[in-house]
């Protein structure tokens, strides 16, 4: 009796699964919508079969929609909403300060790289303490040094890229 009721319960749950399906989704060319009125206006076709996930979007707090602002200029050149516009002189001062900070970081990283290369000694650093007895310990330290050299070289390349992104320095007359 218990198995019969368990089978009945399982069957009824499986029969009810389609009721949990998400709302209908229409395809309008390359655009998909779950809004029936928009779908009817555009003459869209209902998506049948297959699994479709509907993600509800959030409404933006800014008024006017997004289509009007996307037509002019590139989005990369505009300042983020709410950030104050900076005058050219102030921006050049900020760029100069950023350049000096990056150049000092580059000098530190290059000095560290020279120190690491000297200590690494072409892959054969001097053995320390217990490394004479434990060769694996020595090999582990050499591998760490090699990884640190690679990380530092990557840091130097990144700093150089950042400096390259800054506008050129204008000479004062």
C-alpha positions in Angstrom: 0.0 0.0 0.0 2.8 2.4 0.9 4.6 1.8 -2.5 1.3 2.4 -4.4 0.8 5.7 -2.6 4.4 6.6 -3.2 4.2 5.9 -6.9 0.9 7.9 -7.1 2.5 10.8 -5.4 5.6 10.7 -7.6 3.5 10.5 -10.7 1.3 13.4 -9.7 4.4 15.5 -9.0 5.9 14.7 -12.4 2.6 15.6 -14.1 2.6 18.9 -12.3 6.1 19.9 -13.4 5.0 21.6 -16.6 2.9 23.9 -14.5 6.1 25.3 -12.9 7.4 26.3 -16.4 8.4 29.9 -16.9 6.3 32.3 -18.9 6.3 32.3 -22.7 9.2 33.7 -24.6 9.0 35.2 -28.1 11.7 35.6 -30.7 11.8 38.8 -32.8 14.7 38.3 -35.1 17.8 38.4 -32.9 15.9 39.8 -30.0 14.0 37.8 -27.4 11.2 39.1 -25.2 8.7 37.8 -22.6 6.4 40.8 -23.1 3.3 39.6 -25.0 2.2 43.1 -26.2 5.6 43.9 -27.6 5.7 40.4 -29.3 2.3 41.0 -30.9 3.3 44.5 -32.1 6.5 43.2 -33.7 4.9 39.9 -35.0 7.3 37.7 -33.0 7.2 33.9 -32.9 6.7 31.9 -29.7 9.8 29.8 -28.7 8.7 26.2 -28.4 10.6 23.5 -26.7 14.1 23.8 -25.3 15.0 25.4 -22.0 14.8 29.1 -21.9 15.9 31.1 -18.9 14.3 34.5 -18.4 16.3 37.0 -16.5 14.3 40.0 -15.3 16.2 43.3 -15.9 16.4 46.2 -13.5 15.0 49.6 -14.3 17.6 52.3 -14.5 17.0 55.3 -12.2 18.0 57.8 -14.9 15.2 59.0 -17.0 14.9 59.2 -20.8 16.0 55.7 -21.8 19.4 54.7 -23.2 18.8 55.1 -26.9 19.1 58.9 -27.0 22.5 59.0 -25.3 24.2 56.3 -27.2 24.3 58.2 -30.5 26.9 60.8 -29.8 30.6 60.3 -28.8 32.3 57.2 -27.4 31.4 56.0 -24.0 35.1 55.7 -23.1 35.7 59.4 -23.5 32.8 60.4 -21.2 33.2 60.7 -17.4 31.0 58.4 -15.3 27.7 59.9 -14.2 28.1 61.9 -11.0 31.8 62.5 -11.4 32.8 66.1 -11.7 34.3 67.5 -14.9 38.0 68.3 -14.4 39.7 71.3 -16.1 42.5 70.6 -18.5 45.2 72.1 -16.2 44.0 70.0 -13.3 43.9 66.9 -15.5 47.5 67.5 -16.7 48.6 67.9 -13.1 47.0 64.6 -12.2 48.5 62.9 -15.2 51.9 64.3 -14.2 51.5 63.1 -10.6 50.4 59.6 -11.9 53.4 59.5 -14.2 55.9 60.4 -11.4 54.3 57.7 -9.1 54.5 55.1 -11.9 58.1 56.0 -12.7 59.2 55.7 -9.1 57.4 52.3 -8.9 59.1 51.3 -12.1 62.5 52.2 -10.7 61.8 50.2 -7.5 60.7 47.2 -9.6 63.7 47.4 -11.9 66.1 47.6 -8.9 64.3 44.6 -7.3 64.7 42.7 -10.6 68.4 43.4 -10.7 68.8 42.2 -7.1 66.8 39.1 -7.9 68.9 38.3 -11.0 72.1 38.8 -9.0 70.8 36.5 -6.2 69.5 33.9 -8.8 73.0 33.7 -10.4 71.8 32.3 -13.7 69.8 29.5 -12.0 72.6 28.5 -9.7 72.2 30.5 -6.5 74.5 29.8 -3.5 73.3 27.1 -1.2 72.1 28.2 2.2 72.2 26.4 5.6 70.6 23.0 5.4 70.4 23.0 1.6 73.8 21.3 1.3 72.2 18.2 2.9 68.7 18.6 1.5 69.0 19.1 -2.3 65.2 19.3 -2.7 65.0 22.3 -0.4 67.6 24.0 -2.7 65.5 23.1 -5.8 62.4 24.5 -4.2 64.1 27.8 -3.3 65.4 28.0 -6.9 61.9 27.4 -8.3 60.5 30.1 -5.9 63.2 32.5 -7.1 62.4 31.8 -10.7 58.7 32.4 -10.1 59.5 35.7 -8.3 61.6 36.8 -11.2 58.8 36.1 -13.6 56.2 37.9 -11.4 58.5 40.9 -11.0 59.1 41.0 -14.8 55.3 40.9 -15.3 54.9 43.8 -12.8 57.5 45.8 -14.8 55.7 45.2 -18.0 52.4 46.3 -16.5 53.9 49.5 -15.1 55.4 50.3 -18.5 52.0 49.7 -20.1 50.3 52.1 -17.6 53.0 54.7 -18.3 52.4 54.2 -22.1 48.6 54.9 -21.6 49.2 58.3 -20.0 49.1 61.3 -22.3 52.5 62.6 -23.4 54.2 65.2 -21.2 53.8 68.7 -22.5 56.8 70.9 -22.0 56.2 74.3 -20.4 57.4 77.3 -22.3 
